[in-house]
Amino acid sequence: MALLHIERAVAGLGGWEVAHAWLAAAAHGDISAGPNATLFFGAPALAFAAYAAADRPGKYERALQALDAGVAAVTRRRLDQAQARIDRGDRPVLAEFDLINGLAGLGAHLLRRDSDGDLIRQVLIYLVRLTEPLGTEDLPGWWTDLAPPGRSSTDLAGGHGNFGMAHGISGPLALLSLAMRCGIVADGQTEAITRICSWLDTWRQDHDTGPWWPETITLDETRLGRLIRQTRPRRPSWCYGTPGLARAQQLAGQATLDTDRQRMAEQALIGCLTDPEQLRRITDGSLCHGLAGLFQTAWRIAADAHTPDLTTPLHELAELLLTPEPPGAAIGLLEGSTGRALALSVAANEFPTSRWDTCLLLN
């Protein structure tokens, strides 16, 4: 809610007193900088929102200094644990590296808040290492022994490879690419982007309307070299669907000057937006897996696109987003009406002034 009213205030559509009241409510009580702190919970979440509200030098400076210390402590602890895990030769859990719970999400805030600092570079160094092979198995370094979203399961013996933007390797790919686009480059960063993109190319599927990728793959599928469980594209969502993967790869193409990859990613999105069967799978208005996330992702891709073919479907998405939701929708950023309202502000005003969608690694 604070992010929504910050966006409205920065855009001149609402008062700062309302945004401040929501920030104060978010800061009331204990604020975690412990093991459960992530971009979406605790000190990092509040730091992200407070920095979005700091529209002039000195605003929220004391609060941000205290929050910065908490974010730094969380990040360093996570980095130490991740590097020790790699040294042991163990496979990661998704929450080590992903956007929602892991270091890619913390890196998204650090890239925005302190892009010249050492900590974001340490996150990038870790992500480079994450992409390197682990042991002698022919599996990527981000392969996890668990089932999504991080639980043991007899259905996925041998673990899985996760493609998604929210919980999979597309989040780290987007962060590595956004950092490189800003001129922040760690040793091996280009090679890490290439390794991830090569893996995505291996599992890219062709559809009548364009390329798509599975949400996850199993060990059996890896050994067979083909998909078994998912043979058609599912809902075109930000979190796991083709749109999120397309944005990550468009950013990778921009970072490495690979215009062919950029165009391929844009065609993948066009395929989603022009396929009625895929669009019918979107059944709510949320950011995570609904219409708002599809629109926001498509809007960012269209803003950087080489092709003008996205103009018409983007306008059609905006019209759908303007359709009122049934009453009783949950209030929340990722899965509730607040996230939808933020996307609506973009549809109405054509730019997210506060760059709130950095928390989705879209920009």
N, C-alpha and C positions, 0 to 999 in steps of 0.2 A: 504493500500500500504506500509506503514511503517513496519507493521508486516511481510509482504512478504520479504522485503529486509533485515530486521533484521534476519529472518530465513536463508536467503541466506548467509549473512555475518557470522553468528555464525557457519554455516556449512562449511565455507571456499569456498563458491561458488560465492561470490560477494564481493564488497568493502563496507567498513563501511561508506565511504563518501556518497554513494547513500542512505543508510539507514538513515544517519543523515539528509540528505536533505529532505527526506519524513517526518521525525519526526519534523523538523523545519517547514515544510509546515503545518503539523497538529497543531502545537502550535501557528501558526500565528493568531493574532486577539484575540477576547474574548474567554475564555474557561469557560463553564458553570459549576458551582457547585451549581446550583439551583435545583428546583423541577424536572426539566426535565433531570438531569444528571443521567446516567446509565452506566453499564459496556460498552455499545456500543455508548455512547454519552457524550461529555463533559470531565470533569476532570478525572473520573474513566477510560474512554476509553484511554485517553492520558497516564495516569499513568500505565495502563496495558502494553501499547506498550513501554513506556520508560523503565520500569523495565525489559522487555524482552531484551532490548538493553544493559542493564547494565551488561556486561559480565565480568567486573573486578571491584574490590572495588573502590568506589569514582566516577565511571563514571555516569554522569547525577545526581550527588548527590544533587546539589542545586535545580535542577528542580524537582527531586523526592520529596524532602522535602516539597516544595510548593504544589505539587500535592497531597502528603499524607494528608496535612491539609485540602484540598478541599474534598478529598474522605472521610476523617473522619467526616467532617461536614455534608456531604450528608448522610452518613450511620447513624450517631446519630439521625439526624432529621427523617429519615425514621423509625428507630427503635422506637423512641418516638411516632410517629404517629401510628405505628402498635400496640404497646402495649396499647395505649389509645383506639384504636378501639376494641381490644379484651376485655378490661375492660368494654367497653360499651355494649358488647354482639352483635356487628354488624358483618356482614359477610365481608370477604375481597374482594377487587378487585384483579384481577390477577397481576396487576402491583405492588402490595405490595410485593409479595413473589417470582415472577417468575425469570427466568434467564435473559431474554431479558431486562426487565424494572425494576426488583425488587431486593429484598435483597439477593436472591440466586446468582444473577450475581455479586453484590457487594462483597458478601462473597467469590466468586471464586477468585477475585483479592486479597482480604485480606488473604485468605489461602495461596496464593503463595507469596505475598509480606511480610506479617508479621504474620506468623503462630503461633508465641509465644505471640502475642499481645492480649490485652483484647477485642478489637473490634470484632475480628472473633468469640471469645467465646460468645459475646453478640448476634451476629447473630445466632449462634447455639442455644442459649437459646430461642431466639424468634421462631426459626423454630420448636423446641420441643413444644413450646406452641401452635404454629399454628396447629399441628397435634392433639391436644386434642379436644374432643367434645365441641361444642359451644351451650349452651342452652339444651333444652330437645329433639330437633329433632334428628332423627337417621341419621345424615349426618356428614361427616368428617369436621374438622375445616377449611379446605381449600376450602370448597364448596362456590361458589360465586353466588350471586343473578343475575348476569349479563350473557349475552351471550358472547362467544369468538368473538373478542379478548378484551372484556371489555365494550361492548355496551349494551344498553337496547334493548330487542327484544320481540315482542309478540309471536314469534315462540318458545321461550324457557322460558315460564312463570315458575317461580320457580328456574331459574338459571341452573347451570350445574356443574359437576365435570370434571376437566380437567386432562388428563393423561400425556400430552406431556412433553418432555424435555425442549422445548423453553418457553412454557407458563403455563405448568401444574405442577403437584406435583412431576414428575420425576426429575426436576431440584433440588428442595430441597432435595430429596432422595439422589441424587448423591453427593451433597455438604456435607450432614450429613455423608455419607459413606466415602467419600474421607478424611474428617477431622478425622474420627475415625481410618481410615487406617494409618493416620500419628500420631496417639496417642493423638489427640486433642478431648477430650470428655467432654461434659457438662452433668449436671444432667438430666437424663431422655432421653439421646440421643439414647441409644439402644432401649428403648421402642418406641420412635418416629419412628425409622427405621422399627420396627416390625409393628406398626400401619399402616404405608404406605404400606408395603409389604402385609399385610393381606388384605387391600382394593384392591390392585392389584390382589391378588389371587382370591378374590371374583368375579372380572370381567374378569378374564382370560378366553379366548375362545380357543377351540380346533379346529385345522385345519388339513387337511390331512398331511401337511408337518411340523406342529409344532404349539405351542401356539402363540396367538396374543392378543392384547388389543385394545379396541375402542379408538378413539381420545378423545371423550367426552361422558358423559352420562347425561340424563335429570332427572328431578324430577320424572316424570312418570315412567321412566325406573327403577329408584331406588325403587319405590313403587311396581312395578311389579316383580322386581328381574330378569329381562332379557332385552336384547337389542331389540330395535325396529327399530332405524334408520340405524344402521350400522351392517350388518350381515356377512360381509366378511372383511378380512384385506384390507386396502387401500395401498397407496404407502409406501414402506419401507424406510422412511426418518429418518434423525436425529431429526427433530423438533417435529413431532407428531407420527411418525410411530414406529413399533416394534423395530427397531434397537436402537433408543435412549432409549426406555424403557428397553430393554435387557441390555444395558450397565449400566444403573442406578441400575438394580437389580443384575447384576454381581458384581458391586462395593459393594452393600449391603451385598451380600453373602460373599465377602472377608472380609468386616469389622466385620461381626458377626460370621465368621467361619462356614457359612452355605453352605457347598459344594453342597448340593442338589439344592439350589437356583442358585448357579453359573452355574451348569450344565444345569438347565432348561433354564436359560437366553441364554446360548450358543446354545442350541437346537432351541430356538426361532429364533435366528439370522440365523442359518443354514437353517431353514425353509424358511426364506425370500430369501436367496441367491440361493436356489435350486428350487424355484417356479417361472416358467416363467411368470405366470400371474401377480404376484406381481412385478417382475422386469420390466415388460412392463409399469408399472405405473410411473416409473422414466423417466421423459421426458426432463430433463435439467441437466447441470453439476454442479449445485450450492452446497454449503455447507448446506444450510438450508433444502431444500427439494429435492435435486438432488443427482447426482452420487458421487460428491465429499464428501458430508456428509455421504452417505452410506459407501463409502470406508473408510473414516477416523474413523467412528464408528466401522466398522468391523475390521479395523486394530488394534484398541485399545483392542477390545474384544479378538481377536486372540492372541495378545501378552500375555494375562493373562489366556488364556483358558486351561481347563483341557483336552479338546479333540483336536486331531490333524485334525479333519474333516474340519476345516476352511481353511486349506492351499490352496487347489485347488480353491474353489470359490473366495478366496481373490486374488489370482493371476489373475483369470479371470476378477475380478472387476478392477484391476490395468490396465489390457490391455484395457478395455473399457474406462477407464479414460484417457489413452494416445491417444485415438482417437480425432483428432482436432475438436473443436467446430466450428459451423458456425460463420462467421465474424459478428461483430456488437453486441456481447454480452456485457451486462452491466459491468461496473467496480465497484466492491464492495466486501466486505468480505463475507457476508451471502448469497447474491443472485447474485453475479457477478463473473467475471473471476479471481479476486484476490484470493478468497477463493478456487477456483478450482486449481489455481497455487500452493497454499500452500499444498493442498492434493497431488498434483503431485510431490512436493518436497519430500513428505513422500514415495510415490510409487517408486521414483527413488533412494532415499538415505536411506530408511528404518527406519528413526527415525526423529521426529520433535525436532531438537536440542534445539530450544528456548522454547519448551513447549507451543507454541502458542495455541494449542487446549484446554488449560485450560479454555479459554473463552467459550468453548462448554461444559464444565464440563465433558470431557471425561477422564481427567487425572489430 
